[in-house]
C-alpha cells in the first residue's frame, strides 16, 4: 500500500514570449487612458498638462509670468481662443472632472479665461511650428470659429491662407450669436488679430457664388475648407411660430449685433431660460 497519494497536477503558469518567463493571469494590467477632462474637450486640449504646469511652478523654478506663458502656449496649441472660450464654453470638462465626487470640479473654465485675459494684457503672439513655407495656397470659406481655427493651424504649418466671409464682421456665431456683454467685441477682435498676424488674409463681405465663384477659388487655392456654419435657431414646431413677430434667439441676436433696430413692442414673451434667453 502506497504511503504517498498522488495529488492533483497543478496547472503551469502561462508562458509569455520566447524567454520562458512566467506571468500570472491575475497580475494587474496597466491601461493608458485620457484624463476625463481631456476626453470630453472638443479641442482635445491637454488640460491636465497646463494645470500641472501651474501647480508645479515652484518645483520647476518658474516665476508667475513664465508659468502662465507656458500654460497659455499649451492652451493655444489646440485652441487659439482661450479668452473667448473662457467666457462662452459650456465646459464639459468640468462635468467629467474626477474631483467632482470629492470636493468639487476644478474650475477649468475660469482658469482658462484668466490665462487668456492675461495673455491679451501681455500682448503675447501666436507662433508658427516651423520656418518652412509651403507653396500651396489654402482657401477657407467662413470666418467663424471652425474656419478661423483651421486657418490658424494651417498658417502655423507654413501655408498661405485666405479666409472668405460674406458678412461684414469676423467671428461667425461668436460675433453674431452671442451678446457683447458675454463676449466683449474687443476680446474677440484681439484673439482674431493674433491669427491675422500669422499671415492669414481675411476677405470680409465676400460671398462665394456671388462676389467670387467656386471656379475662381479652385484656381487660386490647392485646398478649400468649408466652415460655413449654420446661423439657424431651434424651432418648437408648433402652430403660430412662423408669425412676423416671432424670432428665434439666433435670429434676434444676429439682427441686434448687426445694428438693426428690432421693434418688439411693449410686451415680450420669452420661451427658454438659458443664456440666450
Buried (B, 14 or more C-beta within 10 A) or exposed (E): EEEEEEEEEEEEEEEEEEEEEEEEEEEEEEEEEEBBBBEBBEBEBBBBBBBEBBEEBEEEEBEEEEBBBBBBBBBBBBBBBBBBBBBBBEBBBBEBBEEEEEEEBBEBBEBBBBBBBBBBEEEBEBEEEEEEEEEEBBBBBBBBBBBBBBBBBBBBBBBBBBBBBBBEBBBBBBBBBBEBEEBBEEBBBBBBEBBBEBBBBBBEEBEBEEEBEEEEBEEEBEEBBEBBBEBEBEEEEEEEEEEEEBBBBBBBBBBBBEEEEEEEEEEEEEEEEEEBE
